[in-house]
Amino acid sequence: MARDLTVLADPVHGFIKIPQKIIQSLLESPEVQRLRRIKQLGMGSLVFPAAEHSRFPHALGAMGLLSGALDSFEAKETPIKEEERLAAMAAILLHDIGHSPFSHTLESKLIHDTKHEEISIALVKHLKSQMGGLDDMTIAMLEGNYEKPFFNALISSQLDMDRLDYLCRDSHFTGVAEGRIGVGRILRTLCVHPTDGGPESCLAIESKGVYAVENVLIARRLMYWQVYVHKTVIAADYALVGAIDRARDLIRDGDDDAVRGISPTLYWFLEENPDKSRIFEDQVLTRFLDLDDSEVIYSLKQWCTSNDRILADLSRRIITRKLFRCTFLEEEPSDRLYENWKDHATHALAKMGITSPDAHTYYLKVGVSSHEAYKPDKNVVHVLSPQGNLSKLGEYADGAAISALTEFVQKPYVCHPKTVELGL
């Protein structure tokens, strides 16, 4: 059946078709339009100059890939109802609307201990009550409990459309070639087994697409270390989180003069400190929709002249890109070594006129970055053989390669001002 469509041009996937039904209405909603003002890579553009892309084209790209996957399923005789297609497209379009400003950088910082997925679901339920056409099927797919599991897997799994798009898109805009993947090959070899798509069915990859899947896992690991936790990205994240924490501490202590000029919306979150228990409150959700990257940048620019030396210094570092040094370590430092580093930091800060007893907490951070490219015990990737047999990816593909990708890699690091010599 022909569908009324809007066609949008995309530099990564070509053209994306938008059904002029509930999807067009969602696309024009404040919740989705806000994604234009949330950077996909957070502080990553301070390292990769062209990485200025937002969450908005990512949501569109993931939706386009999902539609292509459903087309492939239908060609392989898996029945897809029109309402299921629209619900799935709505779910993937809305899957990121719960992101805080600068994406993962400030995750859980403005609504405490709350992942963006949880905020997304709260916003979708709020949106459902405000507009017609958005049904419970969309929410079930987002929550991962729709009766046909392959729909849930397309939206959130180790081979979902979200992941396929962000690898392609982030590779494109950062210029990191190692992130390129054969997304067309994957879409053509994705399938549903059994093909009837019932409650016992699962998402699978035909055996001829196994190497393309291996490439996705390898690309994800390489992008993680080269882009997502690049040492300068970590340093920029630490400075931004430090500025937000400092502003919150000053507000808590009643020093509103030090945060003069702050965005009223950001002030509300730092003063109110909402947590997970409040994410369904209309006031929290309404204010959250007013919060984006521009609110934070505006506040940082105002704080550059704050009478609080720490807040002013951290804000200037972000605005002028005078970032900390981040060094990866062979092992986590001992308590004795950390205390030595703290003394060095305190001495250097005193020379800058920063003498607050807790100043080192904003200028010296020891942390650990960790990554596991493939988790065989979570949303396992299934492979369908030419004979119609289903097996796990690690059993069918190159066992040594997959085993290496399941390794949990940890890299300790330390962040500090470049004027602080730690003897590294």
Solvent accessible surface area in square Angstrom, and as a share of the most:
residue,aa,sasa,rsa
1,M,183,0.82
2,A,103,0.80
3,R,81,0.30
4,D,104,0.54
5,L,69,0.34
6,T,36,0.21
7,V,81,0.47
8,L,58,0.29
9,A,85,0.66
10,D,14,0.07
11,P,93,0.58
12,V,36,0.21
13,H,49,0.22
14,G,34,0.33
15,F,152,0.63
16,I,6,0.03
17,K,120,0.51
18,I,0,0.00
19,P,5,0.03
20,Q,95,0.42
21,K,95,0.40
22,I,25,0.13
23,I,0,0.00
24,Q,42,0.19
25,S,53,0.34
26,L,0,0.00
27,L,13,0.06
28,E,112,0.50
29,S,8,0.05
30,P,95,0.60
31,E,10,0.04
32,V,0,0.00
33,Q,48,0.21
34,R,1,0.00
35,L,0,0.00
36,R,133,0.49
37,R,105,0.38
38,I,1,0.00
39,K,53,0.23
40,Q,7,0.03
41,L,25,0.12
42,G,3,0.03
43,M,7,0.03
44,G,2,0.02
45,S,15,0.10
46,L,49,0.24
47,V,31,0.18
48,F,26,0.11
49,P,116,0.73
50,A,65,0.51
51,A,1,0.01
52,E,97,0.44
53,H,15,0.07
54,S,16,0.10
55,R,15,0.05
56,F,15,0.06
57,P,35,0.22
58,H,0,0.00
59,A,0,0.00
60,L,14,0.07
61,G,0,0.00
62,A,0,0.00
63,M,0,0.00
64,G,21,0.20
65,L,9,0.05
66,L,0,0.00
67,S,20,0.13
68,G,26,0.25
69,A,0,0.00
70,L,0,0.00
71,D,72,0.37
72,S,18,0.11
73,F,1,0.00
74,E,68,0.31
75,A,86,0.66
76,K,60,0.26
77,E,147,0.66
78,T,2,0.01
79,P,78,0.49
80,I,21,0.11
81,K,114,0.48
82,E,42,0.19
83,E,85,0.38
84,E,1,0.01
85,R,6,0.02
86,L,22,0.11
87,A,4,0.03
88,A,0,0.00
89,M,3,0.01
90,A,1,0.01
91,A,0,0.00
92,I,0,0.00
93,L,0,0.00
94,L,0,0.00
95,H,18,0.08
96,D,3,0.01
97,I,0,0.00
98,G,0,0.00
99,H,1,0.00
100,S,6,0.04
101,P,0,0.00
102,F,8,0.03
103,S,1,0.01
104,H,111,0.49
105,T,19,0.11
106,L,0,0.00
107,E,40,0.18
108,S,40,0.26
109,K,58,0.25
110,L,0,0.00
111,I,2,0.01
112,H,50,0.22
113,D,117,0.61
114,T,1,0.01
115,K,128,0.54
116,H,18,0.08
117,E,85,0.38
118,E,55,0.25
119,I,4,0.02
120,S,1,0.01
121,I,33,0.17
122,A,0,0.00
123,L,0,0.00
124,V,0,0.00
125,K,75,0.32
126,H,35,0.16
127,L,8,0.04
128,K,67,0.28
129,S,86,0.55
130,Q,122,0.54
131,M,47,0.21
132,G,63,0.61
133,G,62,0.59
134,L,8,0.04
135,D,56,0.29
136,D,96,0.50
137,M,41,0.18
138,T,2,0.01
139,I,16,0.08
140,A,22,0.17
141,M,2,0.01
142,L,26,0.13
143,E,74,0.33
144,G,43,0.41
145,N,100,0.51
146,Y,26,0.10
147,E,112,0.50
148,K,28,0.12
149,P,48,0.30
150,F,1,0.00
151,F,1,0.00
152,N,20,0.10
153,A,22,0.17
154,L,0,0.00
155,I,8,0.04
156,S,73,0.47
157,S,14,0.09
158,Q,9,0.04
159,L,7,0.03
160,D,9,0.05
161,M,0,0.00
162,D,29,0.15
163,R,33,0.12
164,L,0,0.00
165,D,0,0.00
166,Y,39,0.15
167,L,0,0.00
168,C,18,0.11
169,R,1,0.00
170,D,1,0.01
171,S,2,0.01
172,H,95,0.42
173,F,49,0.20
174,T,19,0.11
175,G,56,0.53
176,V,15,0.08
177,A,51,0.40
178,E,83,0.37
179,G,0,0.00
180,R,158,0.58
181,I,21,0.11
182,G,32,0.31
183,V,25,0.14
184,G,29,0.28
185,R,103,0.38
186,I,0,0.00
187,L,27,0.13
188,R,153,0.56
189,T,2,0.01
190,L,0,0.00
191,C,7,0.04
192,V,2,0.01
193,H,49,0.22
194,P,61,0.38
195,T,72,0.42
196,D,93,0.48
197,G,1,0.01
198,G,16,0.16
199,P,94,0.59
200,E,157,0.70
201,S,3,0.02
202,C,28,0.17
203,L,19,0.10
204,A,2,0.01
205,I,0,0.00
206,E,34,0.15
207,S,22,0.14
208,K,124,0.53
209,G,0,0.00
210,V,6,0.03
211,Y,169,0.64
212,A,15,0.12
213,V,0,0.00
214,E,16,0.07
215,N,57,0.29
216,V,0,0.00
217,L,0,0.00
218,I,72,0.37
219,A,0,0.00
220,R,44,0.16
221,R,37,0.13
222,L,67,0.33
223,M,0,0.00
224,Y,48,0.18
225,W,41,0.14
226,Q,68,0.30
227,V,3,0.02
228,Y,54,0.21
229,V,19,0.11
230,H,50,0.22
231,K,102,0.43
232,T,30,0.18
233,V,9,0.05
234,I,16,0.08
235,A,0,0.00
236,A,0,0.00
237,D,38,0.20
238,Y,21,0.08
239,A,0,0.00
240,L,0,0.00
241,V,29,0.17
242,G,4,0.04
243,A,0,0.00
244,I,0,0.00
245,D,37,0.19
246,R,27,0.10
247,A,0,0.00
248,R,26,0.10
249,D,33,0.17
250,L,13,0.06
251,I,13,0.06
252,R,169,0.62
253,D,98,0.51
254,G,60,0.57
255,D,54,0.28
256,D,67,0.35
257,D,65,0.34
258,A,1,0.01
259,V,1,0.01
260,R,175,0.64
261,G,30,0.28
262,I,21,0.11
263,S,3,0.02
264,P,110,0.69
265,T,20,0.12
266,L,0,0.00
267,Y,48,0.18
268,W,26,0.09
269,F,0,0.00
270,L,2,0.01
271,E,93,0.42
272,E,72,0.32
273,N,60,0.31
274,P,1,0.01
275,D,61,0.32
276,K,94,0.40
277,S,100,0.64
278,R,52,0.19
279,I,8,0.04
280,F,121,0.50
281,E,70,0.32
282,D,93,0.48
283,Q,90,0.40
284,V,0,0.00
285,L,1,0.01
286,T,75,0.44
287,R,78,0.29
288,F,0,0.00
289,L,28,0.14
290,D,79,0.41
291,L,0,0.00
292,D,7,0.04
293,D,12,0.06
294,S,64,0.41
295,E,43,0.19
296,V,0,0.00
297,I,63,0.32
298,Y,109,0.42
299,S,0,0.00
300,L,0,0.00
301,K,117,0.50
302,Q,68,0.30
303,W,1,0.00
304,C,21,0.13
305,T,124,0.72
306,S,19,0.12
307,N,102,0.52
308,D,18,0.10
309,R,149,0.54
310,I,3,0.01
311,L,0,0.00
312,A,4,0.03
313,D,18,0.09
314,L,0,0.00
315,S,0,0.00
316,R,108,0.39
317,R,30,0.11
318,I,9,0.05
319,I,67,0.34
320,T,74,0.43
321,R,113,0.41
322,K,133,0.56
323,L,9,0.04
324,F,5,0.02
325,R,102,0.37
326,C,7,0.04
327,T,39,0.23
328,F,69,0.29
329,L,30,0.15
330,E,179,0.80
331,E,130,0.58
332,E,112,0.50
333,P,24,0.15
334,S,67,0.43
335,D,124,0.64
336,R,212,0.77
337,L,74,0.37
338,Y,61,0.23
339,E,82,0.37
340,N,72,0.37
341,W,3,0.01
342,K,49,0.21
343,D,92,0.47
344,H,83,0.37
345,A,0,0.00
346,T,73,0.43
347,H,117,0.52
348,A,14,0.11
349,L,2,0.01
350,A,49,0.38
351,K,158,0.67
352,M,67,0.30
353,G,31,0.30
354,I,8,0.04
355,T,106,0.62
356,S,38,0.24
357,P,131,0.82
358,D,58,0.30
359,A,3,0.03
360,H,33,0.15
361,T,73,0.42
362,Y,12,0.04
363,Y,0,0.00
364,L,5,0.03
365,K,74,0.31
366,V,45,0.26
367,G,12,0.12
368,V,59,0.34
369,S,10,0.06
370,S,38,0.25
371,H,11,0.05
372,E,41,0.18
373,A,0,0.00
374,Y,2,0.01
375,K,76,0.32
376,P,64,0.41
377,D,133,0.69
378,K,112,0.47
379,N,79,0.41
380,V,33,0.19
381,V,9,0.05
382,H,43,0.19
383,V,0,0.00
384,L,31,0.15
385,S,15,0.10
386,P,108,0.68
387,Q,143,0.63
388,G,36,0.34
389,N,97,0.50
390,L,67,0.33
391,S,30,0.20
392,K,100,0.43
393,L,0,0.00
394,G,34,0.33
395,E,124,0.55
396,Y,91,0.35
397,A,14,0.11
398,D,75,0.39
399,G,38,0.37
400,A,80,0.62
401,A,32,0.25
402,I,6,0.03
403,S,70,0.45
404,A,54,0.42
405,L,11,0.06
406,T,34,0.20
407,E,105,0.47
408,F,114,0.48
409,V,34,0.19
410,Q,107,0.48
411,K,70,0.30
412,P,16,0.10
413,Y,19,0.07
414,V,0,0.00
415,C,0,0.00
416,H,4,0.02
417,P,1,0.01
418,K,110,0.47
419,T,98,0.57
420,V,1,0.01
421,E,122,0.55
422,L,20,0.10
423,G,78,0.75
424,L,116,0.57
